[in-house]
Amino acid sequence: MATGRPFTPDDEAVAAVLEFTTAMSAPGQEASREGLFGPVVPVPADAPPFHRALGNSGRDPRRSPDAG
């Protein structure tokens, strides 16, 4: 996103990352997340899988490159 170029990740890779970040976002996993992820960013349940994975990892998929 920082370069302003489009990014289309592989569907299988996104599925694996979403599964991992979902498990790491479960209640009681806070200590396991420490140093790896930020706090979960709420993302709508019907958001694309990549956006849900980003939110689970503490990244905001709505953030634009202009946001600094």
N, C-alpha and C positions, 0 to 999 in steps of 0.2 A: 504494500500500500504506500510506503514511503516514497517510492519512485513514481507513483501515479500510473503504473502499468497494471493491466488486468492480470488476475491470477485465477486459474481454474484447476483446482487440485483433482487428483485421481479419486474416483468414487470409492474404490476399495480402501485407499489410504484414509480417506475421510471417515469411513465406517469404523476402521480400527482406532483412529484417534478419538472419535466420538465415544466409542465404547470405553476406552481408557479414561478419558476426562470425565465421563458420566460416573464411573466407579469412584474416581478420585474426588468427586463433588458430593458424594453421599454423606449424610450426617455421620459424625464420628471420624471422618478422614482429615480433619483440620491439621493434625500434626503431620500426616503424610504429605500434605500439600505444601507445607512450609518450605520455602526456598525454591520450589518448583513453579508454583502458580500463585497468582494474586487471588483476592476474594472473587467468588463467582459473580459474574455480571448477568443479571436476569435477561433472558432472551425468550421471546414467545415460543411456545411449544411447536408451532407450525413454521418456525423459521427454518431455512435450509440447514441441513446437517452440519456443514462447515461453520456456519454462524453459531449453532448451538455448541459445537466443540470449542470455538473461540471463547464464548461466554463462560463455559465450564472452566476454561483455563485462566480466567480472570482478564481476558481481553474483550474490549467492546467492539463488536463487528460493525457498529454504526459509526465508529470514529472515522473521520475523514483525514486525508493527508494535511489539509489546511488547519487542523485543530492543534497542531504543534506538539 
